[in-house]
Amino acid sequence: MRQKQLGYLIILGGVLLLSSACAKKEVVKSEELAPPAVAAKPAEPVPLPAPVKEEAVQPQPLQETKIAEAPVKEEAKPVQAEIVLSRIAFDFDSYILTQPARETLKINAELLLKNPSLKVQIEGHCDERGSDEYNLALGEKRARHALDYLVLLGVPASRLSIVSYGKEKPADQGHDEAAWAKNRRAEFVIMGR
């Protein structure tokens, strides 16, 4: 019985010896073991980030116009951020800015002021009711009032232009009040930098 145990121990020892001999060992130079002597600097306090102010944003029922900013120059992959200028809606047969439209224009103005190289064309649109001439004139008034409000908020007029499409480019092809409400709008199209 002892011989069996002794045999097992010898075999086990041989296996351990072989397995340790086969393992790759990393050679460490003595220079790499000791870090260079550097005078320790006292740690500087890290400033805490300012608290984030949450603001309530009303959901916009209309789709938004999006463009991509120029990529940031880095050695790694460039990151692209999007600038989103929201549409505004108008009441039937009106070019007066509603309170929700004014709030949306304030947000658009902030984005334009943060990106001073952007040029924007404001498109005035109408629903299908009314003559072509009437709707072209109404679309122009809608675009003009949006432009005037953006200028009032500090956006240079030289960066803004207007165009009226009247009822030529509906956002919704339907023929009911829900579709018409989507079509009475002003859109903001980035034209260049």
Buried (B, 14 or more C-beta within 10 A) or exposed (E): EEEEEEEEEEEEEEEEEEEEEEEEEEEEEEEEEEEEEEEEEEEEEEEEEEEEEEEEEEEBEBEEBEBEBEEEEEEEEEEEEEBEBBBBBBEEEEBEBEEEBEBBBEBBBEBBBEBEEBBBBBBBBBBBBBEEEBBBBBBBBBBBBBBBBBBEBEBEEEBBBBEBBBBEEBBBEBEEEEBBBBBBBBBBBBEEE
